[in-house]
Amino acid sequence: MNEMLTGQKRQGKVNLHKNCFACGANNGTGLRLKFYKEADGTVVGSFFADPKFESYSGIIHGGIIATLLDSVMTHCLLMQNIPALTGRLSIKYFTPIQIGTLVKLEGKIVDQFHKMFILKGNALVDGKRVASAEAKYSTIKRTMTQGVKK
C-alpha cells in the first residue's frame, strides 16, 4: 500500500523496535506501521483508519493521530541511525479522520541544535492535510535503546 502513495522510489525500510506499539512487528495489538525514506529525505508511511481506533462515532481517536505523527517523525531520525526521545509534541487537527480511509503520513527534519532536532509531520487524506505536528527530539545514548538496566 505504501508504494501507491507517491510515484517516487523509496529507500531503506526500517523497523528497529520490534515491540513498539506504533511500528513493532512483534506487537500484535499495535499499529504495525511501516515507513520508507524518499530520495529527498522525507519519511512516508500509511495507516488504514480501522474502526478499532474509533473515538466519537465514525472518526479516529486524536491520540492515535498523535501517535501516527510522532512515529513518522521519529523514523526520520531512526533512518539516519539517530536514536532520540520526544521532548515536545504539538499537534494541530484540521478535520476528523473518518473510519475506513487511508491516511498518508509524512515527516522530515527541519532543524538541529547540538543534540536537539526539530521535525515536522503531516497526516493527509486524499491529498488534503487533516493534521500536522511539530516536535523536538533529544538524542539518547545507544545503550538506552537496548532496554533499561537495573
C-alpha positions in Angstrom: 0.0 0.0 0.0 2.9 2.4 0.8 4.2 2.2 -2.7 0.9 3.6 -4.0 1.3 6.9 -2.0 3.7 8.6 -4.5 5.4 7.7 -7.7 8.9 8.3 -6.2 11.2 5.4 -5.4 11.7 4.6 -1.7 15.0 3.9 0.0 15.5 2.0 3.3 12.7 0.2 5.0 13.1 0.3 8.8 11.5 -1.4 11.8 14.1 -1.1 14.6 12.0 -1.7 17.7 10.0 -4.9 17.4 7.7 -4.4 20.4 6.8 -0.8 19.7 3.0 0.0 19.8 3.3 2.1 16.6 5.7 0.1 14.4 6.6 -3.1 16.2 6.3 -6.3 14.1 6.0 -8.3 17.3 3.2 -6.2 18.9 0.0 -8.0 17.9 -2.2 -5.2 19.3 -0.1 -2.3 17.8 -0.4 -0.3 14.6 2.4 -2.1 12.8 3.3 1.0 10.8 6.0 0.8 8.1 8.0 3.7 6.9 10.1 4.5 3.9 12.6 7.2 3.2 12.2 9.1 -0.1 15.1 10.5 -2.1 14.6 14.0 -0.6 14.9 12.7 2.9 11.1 12.8 3.7 9.9 9.7 5.5 6.4 8.4 4.5 4.0 5.7 5.6 0.4 5.0 5.6 -2.4 4.0 8.0 -5.8 2.5 7.4 -8.4 4.1 9.7 -9.8 0.9 11.2 -12.9 1.0 13.4 -11.0 -0.4 16.4 -9.3 3.0 16.7 -12.6 4.9 16.8 -13.3 7.8 19.2 -16.5 9.6 18.5 -18.8 7.7 16.1 -17.1 7.3 12.8 -13.8 9.1 13.5 -10.3 8.1 14.6 -9.2 8.9 18.2 -7.0 12.0 18.4 -4.4 10.1 20.4 -3.9 7.7 17.6 -3.4 10.5 15.2 -0.7 12.0 17.6 0.9 8.6 17.7 1.0 8.3 13.9 2.6 11.7 13.6 5.1 11.1 16.4 6.1 7.8 14.8 6.7 9.1 11.3 8.8 11.9 12.7 10.8 9.6 15.0 11.6 7.4 12.0 13.2 10.4 10.2 15.9 10.2 12.9 16.0 6.4 13.2 16.6 6.1 9.4 19.7 8.2 10.0 20.8 6.0 12.9 19.9 8.7 15.5 18.1 7.3 18.5 16.1 10.0 20.2 13.1 10.6 22.5 10.3 13.0 22.0 10.7 16.1 24.2 7.8 18.2 23.0 5.0 17.3 20.6 2.5 19.9 19.2 -0.5 18.7 17.1 -2.9 20.7 15.0 -6.1 18.9 14.0 -7.8 20.3 10.9 -10.5 17.9 10.2 -11.6 14.5 11.7 -10.3 11.4 10.0 -13.2 9.1 9.1 -13.2 5.4 9.7 -12.3 3.5 6.5 -9.9 6.0 5.0 -6.3 5.7 4.1 -4.0 8.2 5.8 -0.7 9.2 4.3 2.0 10.2 6.8 4.9 12.4 6.1 7.8 13.6 8.3 11.0 15.5 7.9 13.8 17.0 9.9 13.7 20.8 9.7 16.5 21.9 12.1 19.1 20.7 14.5 20.8 22.3 17.6 23.5 20.2 19.0 21.7 17.1 20.4 18.2 18.5 19.7 16.2 18.0 16.5 13.2 19.8 15.2 10.8 17.9 13.0 7.5 18.4 11.2 4.9 15.9 10.2 1.7 15.8 8.3 -1.3 13.4 8.0 -3.1 13.6 4.7 -6.3 12.0 3.3 -6.9 12.2 -0.4 -4.0 14.8 -0.6 -5.6 17.1 1.9 -3.8 17.8 5.2 -6.0 16.6 8.1 -3.4 17.1 10.9 0.1 18.4 11.4 2.7 18.2 14.0 5.9 19.8 15.1 8.2 18.1 17.6 11.5 18.4 19.4 13.6 15.3 19.9 16.6 14.8 22.1 19.2 12.2 21.2 19.8 9.4 23.7 22.7 7.1 24.3 22.6 4.0 22.2 22.7 1.7 25.3 19.3 3.1 26.3 17.7 1.7 23.1 18.6 -1.8 24.3 16.5 -1.6 27.4 16.7 -0.2 30.9 19.4 -1.6 33.2 18.5 -2.4 36.8 
